[in-house]
Amino acid sequence: MLTKEKLKAQIENFPNEFSLEELIERLILVEKVEASEKQSLNKETISEDELDKEIEKWFK
């Protein structure tokens, strides 16, 4: 979840001028990275071998 502190930190890293779209894209990226880290910590990921098998199914 986005907090004021995270928002402030992202804004501080931006140049003096930026578009709203750039900020939104950055915030979405931050949220996705945090969600991925949480999934990893909770062992909600699959191995590379399992991923390869899933990808093979897509192309059959």
C-alpha positions in Angstrom: 0.0 0.0 0.0 1.2 3.5 -0.8 2.0 5.7 2.2 2.6 9.4 2.4 6.3 8.7 3.2 6.7 6.6 0.0 5.0 9.2 -2.1 7.2 11.9 -0.6 10.3 9.8 -1.3 9.4 9.3 -4.9 8.6 12.9 -5.5 12.0 13.9 -4.0 13.7 11.7 -6.5 12.0 13.4 -9.5 13.4 16.4 -11.4 11.9 19.8 -10.7 9.5 19.4 -13.6 7.7 16.1 -14.4 4.4 15.0 -15.8 1.6 13.4 -13.8 1.9 10.4 -16.0 5.5 9.9 -15.0 4.6 10.1 -11.4 1.8 7.6 -11.8 3.9 5.2 -13.7 6.6 5.4 -11.0 4.1 4.8 -8.2 2.6 1.8 -10.1 6.1 0.4 -10.5 6.8 0.8 -6.8 3.6 -0.9 -5.8 4.3 -3.8 -8.2 7.8 -4.3 -6.8 6.5 -4.2 -3.3 3.8 -6.8 -4.1 6.4 -9.0 -5.7 8.7 -8.8 -2.7 5.8 -9.7 -0.5 4.9 -12.7 -2.7 8.5 -13.8 -2.5 8.7 -13.6 1.2 5.5 -15.5 1.5 6.8 -18.3 -0.8 4.1 -17.5 -3.3 6.4 -17.9 -6.3 7.2 -20.8 -8.6 10.6 -22.1 -9.6 12.3 -21.4 -12.9 11.7 -25.0 -13.9 8.0 -24.7 -13.2 7.9 -21.5 -15.2 9.6 -23.1 -18.1 7.0 -25.9 -18.1 4.1 -23.3 -18.0 5.6 -21.4 -20.9 5.9 -24.6 -22.9 2.2 -25.2 -22.4 1.4 -21.8 -23.9 3.0 -22.7 -27.2 1.4 -26.1 -27.7 
